[in-house]
Amino acid sequence: MFGASTGAALALEAAAADLPVDSLVVYDVPYSVEAEAVASWREYRASLAESLAQGQIDEALAAFMRLGGATDDDLAGARTAPFWDGLLRLAPTLAYDAAVIGDDGPPPAERLAGIRQETLVLTRSTSDPYMPALPVEFFEAAADAVAKALSVVTRRTIDAPGHAVDAASVAPPVLDFFAG
């Protein structure tokens, strides 16, 4: 199984729940580890929940984008871009992403300790220009915390242009890992 970003956290939860997973690769899992990141995560969760409860889908999406460092100018530009309506349709699913990560932000070390499948924990060595509030150390710290909790783990850092999966950068180590 392969999971990226929140999908990586979901893949870890699937393996921890003893679903039939032979081996696992997670890329740029977004758990908050440092105190400042945990505080930001909690603020985001509260803002997201309030916006969604009030039917303010636009504001829910804006809260997510602010979490990554979007400025008011960035949001104004995004709101006039052709992709904005598509993002708004997906915005209610941000609640599910947030639920997978949990309230506290750090990885659920006790649950992850029960994963017995061989797991590759990947992250990148570069920052993402679309997430200026999240330095590369954010994903490095999360990957290190996840790797520490697992019993059968390989930890790798790769050169990739950003948080979004770049097949040319991510596929080679994933394929090598799954090939054994």
Secondary structure as UniProt FT lines:
FT   STRAND          2..4
FT   HELIX           6..16
FT   TURN            17..18
FT   STRAND          23..27
FT   HELIX           35..53
FT   TURN            54..55
FT   HELIX           57..67
FT   TURN            68..69
FT   HELIX           72..79
FT   TURN            82..83
FT   HELIX           84..90
FT   HELIX           91..93
FT   HELIX           94..101
FT   HELIX           109..112
FT   TURN            113..114
FT   STRAND          118..124
FT   TURN            129..130
FT   TURN            132..133
FT   HELIX           136..149
FT   STRAND          153..158
FT   HELIX           167..179
//
